[in-house]
């Protein structure tokens, strides 16, 4: 799961940089996925260890960051859509909503995979006791 965490981190980093460039490099908030991606990538790298306690700690840090990314990006996308009140979004707002929605989906998939992995690990641990 640690390698998958690094992969999701890299995907978020690319999304953030791509969003920053797509908005004309004038909106630093477009880099927010990059920061979440860095947290995931670093947590994943630190979880690449044989020490089960250390791996568990860093994977919990990563899933917490993923959950916060999901909640934050999803909330911002909904707020932007509600602010529009059915009117067409400006080009910048449209790009922002697309990238916020993408970050929301990426983080949701990551969190769901982590939860599935945590449940499987707990079942394995309980079966061996």
N, C-alpha and C positions, 0 to 999 in steps of 0.2 A: 504494500500500500504506500510505502514511502516513495517509491519511484513514480507511482501514479500521482502522488501529491506534487512532486517536482514538475511533472508534466502539466498538471493543472495550473501550477504557478507560472510556468513559461507561457501557457496559453493566455493567462490574464495579463502578463507583462506585454505580450504582443498586442493584445486587445487595447490596452491603455496607450501604448505608443501609436498604434494605428489610429485610435480615436483622436489623439492629440494632433496628429498630422492631418486627419480628415477635417478638423475644425480650424485649420489654418494656423496651428501652433500658437493660438492666442488665448486658449482657455486651459489653464493649468489643471483645472478640475477634471479634465479628460484623462489625466494621468492617474486618477484614483485606482482603477483596476491594476495598474502597475504596482502600486504599493501593496495591495492585497496579494498580488502574485508573488512579490518578493517575500512576504511573510510565509506564504505556502511553500515556495521553493526552499527557503532557508530551513523551515520546519521539517520539510521532507528530507533535506540533506542531513539534518541533525538526527532524524529518526532512522537513518541507515546505520544501525548499530545492532550488535547481538544482545545488548543489555535490554531486556524486556521492559523494565521500568522506565528507562530513558526513552525508548521507542514509544511507549504508551503516552508519556508526557508530551512529547513533541507532536504526536498525531492528534492529541486532544487540543493542543494549541492550534494546529492547522485546521481542525474541524470547527473550532470556535471562530477563527478568522473567516472561514468559508461561510459560516452561518451569519456572521455580522455583514459580510459582503452581500449575501443574498438579501437580507433584510434591508440594508441600506440602499442598495441599487434598486431593488424592487419598489421600495417606498418612494424614491426619487422619481422613478419612471411613472408611477401612478400619480404623484403630485403634478408632474409636468402635463400629463394628459388631462387631469382635472382642471388645471389652470387654463387650459385652452378652451374649455367649455364648448367643444364641438367645432371651434374655429380652426382653420388650418394652422399647423405649427410653422414657426419660422424654420429656415433651413438649419440653423444651429440647434434649435430645440429638437427638431426631427432627428438629427444625427445623435444628439445626446440621448434621446429616448431609445433609439436603436441600440446604442452601446450599453446603456443601463439595462435594457432588456437582455442583451447578450450576456452581460456580467451576471445578471440574476439567474439566468438559465445555467451558466457554467458553474456558479457557486452551488446552485440547488443540486445539480447532478453530483458534484463533489461531495456535498454533505450526505446525500442519500447513499453513495458508495461507501463513505466512511461509517455511517450507521450500520449498514449491512456487514461491513468488515468487523466492526466492534461486536455485533451480535454473534457472528461466527466465532470470533476469538473467545468470547465468554462461554459459548457452548462447548468449544474445544477444551477450555480450561476446566469447566465443570465436569465434563465427561472423564477427564483424567484424574479427578479427585476421588 
